[in-house]
Amino acid sequence: MTLIPALITVYLLINVASFLAYYHDKRSAKRSAWRTPEKTLLGIAFFGPLGAYAAMRLFRHKTQKPVFRLVPIFLCLHLVIAAALVASHVWPLVSG
């Protein structure tokens, strides 16, 4: 496996883990069980914002807490970085 597909795979796995962390916390909330600390969820969301945002919307979890409005910002940051990485690899090919 080359570097770029490996990095994409790792990134997707991080987002799956993020999604599952938010799912687990929502499930724990319904059961009045031990909860994942908010700082931990935000830290997870920083590295896997796509999974966190998807779980927040799908499970309606942490959507009312003001600090969790950072998650879409993390997602936008990741998208800008991804676009810059793609552009830096594609632009030299296009411009000759």
Backbone as numpy.savetxt, mean C-alpha at the origin, in Angstrom:
# Nx Ny Nz CAx CAy CAz Cx Cy Cz
15.10 -14.94 -12.63 14.24 -13.76 -12.63 15.14 -12.53 -12.63
14.83 -11.61 -13.50 15.62 -10.38 -13.55 15.20 -9.44 -12.43
15.92 -8.37 -12.30 15.72 -7.46 -11.17 14.34 -6.80 -11.17
13.91 -6.27 -12.30 12.64 -5.53 -12.32 11.45 -6.43 -12.02
11.32 -7.61 -12.65 10.20 -8.47 -12.26 10.26 -8.90 -10.79
11.46 -9.10 -10.27 11.59 -9.46 -8.86 11.12 -8.33 -7.96
11.48 -7.10 -8.29 11.04 -5.94 -7.50 9.53 -5.77 -7.57
8.96 -5.97 -8.73 7.51 -5.87 -8.89 6.82 -6.94 -8.05
7.36 -8.16 -8.07 6.79 -9.25 -7.27 6.85 -8.93 -5.79
7.98 -8.44 -5.32 8.12 -8.07 -3.91 7.14 -6.96 -3.55
7.02 -5.96 -4.41 6.10 -4.86 -4.16 4.65 -5.35 -4.07
4.27 -6.24 -4.97 2.91 -6.80 -4.93 2.69 -7.61 -3.66
3.68 -8.38 -3.24 3.55 -9.16 -2.01 3.42 -8.25 -0.78
4.15 -7.15 -0.78 4.03 -6.18 0.32 2.62 -5.61 0.36
2.04 -5.33 -0.78 0.68 -4.80 -0.83 -0.35 -5.84 -0.42
-0.12 -7.09 -0.76 -1.01 -8.17 -0.29 -0.94 -8.27 1.23
0.27 -8.21 1.78 0.44 -8.25 3.23 -0.24 -7.06 3.89
-0.16 -5.91 3.27 -0.82 -4.71 3.78 -2.33 -4.89 3.80
-2.87 -5.40 2.71 -4.30 -5.68 2.61 -4.73 -6.63 3.73
-3.97 -7.70 3.92 -4.30 -8.69 4.94 -4.19 -8.12 6.35
-3.24 -7.22 6.58 -3.11 -6.59 7.90 -4.34 -5.76 8.23
-4.84 -5.01 7.26 -6.05 -4.21 7.48 -7.27 -5.11 7.65
-7.33 -6.19 6.89 -8.43 -7.15 7.04 -8.40 -7.76 8.44
-7.22 -8.16 8.89 -7.09 -8.77 10.21 -7.53 -7.78 11.30
-7.14 -6.53 11.18 -7.52 -5.53 12.17 -9.02 -5.29 12.17
-9.63 -5.26 11.01 -11.09 -5.08 10.93 -11.79 -6.27 11.57
-11.30 -7.45 11.28 -11.88 -8.67 11.85 -11.73 -8.67 13.37
-10.56 -8.25 13.85 -10.33 -8.16 15.30 -11.25 -7.14 15.94
-11.51 -6.05 15.25 -12.40 -5.01 15.78 -13.81 -5.56 15.95
-14.27 -6.34 14.98 -15.61 -6.92 15.07 -15.72 -7.91 16.22
-14.61 -8.58 16.52 -14.61 -9.60 17.57 -14.18 -9.06 18.93
-13.91 -7.78 19.00 -13.39 -7.15 20.23 -12.11 -7.84 20.70
-11.29 -8.24 19.77 -10.03 -8.91 20.07 -8.89 -7.89 20.03
-7.66 -8.37 20.25 -6.49 -7.51 20.22 -6.38 -6.87 18.85
-6.10 -5.57 18.84 -6.04 -4.79 17.60 -4.61 -4.45 17.25
-4.39 -4.25 15.98 -3.09 -3.78 15.49 -3.01 -2.28 15.79
-1.92 -1.83 16.40 -1.80 -0.39 16.69 -1.88 0.45 15.41
-2.46 1.64 15.53 -2.62 2.52 14.37 -1.28 2.89 13.75
-0.26 3.10 14.58 1.07 3.43 14.04 1.59 2.29 13.16
1.32 1.07 13.57 1.75 -0.09 12.78 1.01 -0.12 11.45
-0.29 0.10 11.49 -1.07 0.10 10.25 -0.59 1.20 9.30
-0.28 2.37 9.85 0.23 3.46 9.00 1.60 3.13 8.43
2.44 2.50 9.23 3.76 2.08 8.74 3.64 1.07 7.62
2.73 0.13 7.79 2.47 -0.86 6.75 1.95 -0.16 5.50
1.05 0.79 5.68 0.46 1.52 4.54 1.51 2.33 3.80
2.53 2.80 4.50 3.58 3.57 3.83 4.30 2.72 2.78
4.50 1.44 3.09 5.22 0.56 2.17 4.28 -0.17 1.21
3.02 -0.35 1.61 2.06 -1.04 0.76 0.74 -0.29 0.68
0.76 0.93 0.12 -0.44 1.76 0.15 -1.59 1.24 -0.72
-1.29 0.54 -1.78 -2.35 0.04 -2.64 -3.20 -0.99 -1.90
-2.55 -1.92 -1.22 -3.28 -2.92 -0.44 -4.03 -2.30 0.72
-3.40 -1.34 1.40 -4.05 -0.67 2.52 -5.28 0.10 2.06
-5.14 0.85 0.99 -6.25 1.66 0.49 -7.40 0.76 0.01
-7.06 -0.32 -0.68 -8.10 -1.24 -1.14 -8.85 -1.85 0.04
-8.13 -2.24 1.08 -8.77 -2.82 2.27 -9.61 -1.78 3.00
-9.10 -0.56 3.10 -9.87 0.50 3.76 -11.21 0.70 3.07
-11.21 0.70 1.77 -12.45 0.92 1.01 -13.35 -0.31 1.05
-12.77 -1.48 0.84 -13.55 -2.71 0.78 -14.20 -3.04 2.11
-13.44 -2.89 3.20 -13.94 -3.26 4.53 -14.46 -2.06 5.32
-14.43 -0.88 4.73 -14.83 0.36 5.42 -14.13 0.46 6.78
-12.82 0.34 6.72 -12.02 0.31 7.94 -11.06 1.49 7.98
-11.09 2.22 9.07 -10.21 3.37 9.32 -10.47 4.52 8.35
-11.63 4.57 7.76 -11.91 5.64 6.79 -12.32 6.95 7.47
-12.74 6.89 8.71 -13.17 8.10 9.41 -12.07 8.74 10.24
-10.98 8.03 10.45 -9.87 8.56 11.25 -9.05 9.53 10.39
-8.90 10.77 10.85 -8.19 11.77 10.04 -6.76 11.37 9.66
-6.03 10.72 10.55 -4.64 10.38 10.25 -4.55 9.37 9.10
-5.59 8.59 8.89 -5.57 7.61 7.81 -5.86 8.24 6.45
-6.08 9.53 6.43 -6.17 10.23 5.14 -4.79 10.31 4.49
-3.77 9.92 5.23 -2.42 9.85 4.66 -2.27 8.69 3.67
-3.08 7.66 3.82 -2.93 6.47 2.97 -3.06 6.81 1.49
-4.09 7.56 1.05 -4.13 7.93 -0.37 -2.94 8.79 -0.80
-2.40 9.58 0.12 -1.22 10.38 -0.19 -0.02 9.46 -0.40
0.11 8.43 0.45 1.17 7.44 0.26 1.02 6.77 -1.11
-0.23 6.45 -1.47 -0.48 5.81 -2.76 -0.07 6.73 -3.91
-0.43 7.99 -3.83 -0.04 8.96 -4.87 1.48 9.07 -4.95
2.14 9.09 -3.82 3.60 9.16 -3.79 4.20 7.95 -4.51
3.66 6.77 -4.24 4.15 5.56 -4.90 3.91 5.62 -6.40
2.76 6.14 -6.81 2.46 6.25 -8.24 3.41 7.22 -8.94
3.73 8.32 -8.28 4.68 9.29 -8.86 6.06 8.65 -8.99
6.48 7.94 -7.96 7.79 7.26 -8.02 7.79 6.22 -9.13
6.71 5.43 -9.23 6.63 4.42 -10.29 6.67 5.06 -11.67
5.95 6.16 -11.84 5.95 6.86 -13.13 7.34 7.38 -13.46
8.03 7.90 -12.47 9.39 8.40 -12.69 10.34 7.27 -13.07
10.19 6.12 -12.41 11.04 4.98 -12.74 10.77 4.47 -14.15
9.50 4.38 -14.50 9.15 3.93 -15.85 9.67 4.93 -16.88
9.46 6.21 -16.62 9.91 7.24 -17.56 11.43 7.21 -17.72
12.14 6.98 -16.63 13.61 6.96 -16.72 14.12 5.77 -17.53
13.33 4.71 -17.59 13.73 3.55 -18.39 13.21 3.63 -19.82
12.06 4.25 -20.02 11.45 4.32 -21.34 12.01 5.48 -22.15
12.22 6.62 -21.51 12.65 7.82 -22.23 13.93 7.60 -23.04
14.96 6.97 -22.48 16.16 6.74 -23.30 15.88 5.86 -24.52
14.95 4.94 -24.42 14.61 4.08 -25.55 13.87 4.87 -26.64
13.01 5.78 -26.22 12.20 6.55 -27.16 13.03 7.65 -27.83
13.85 8.30 -27.03 14.60 9.45 -27.56 15.84 9.03 -28.36
16.16 7.77 -28.31 17.24 7.27 -29.15 18.54 7.41 -28.50
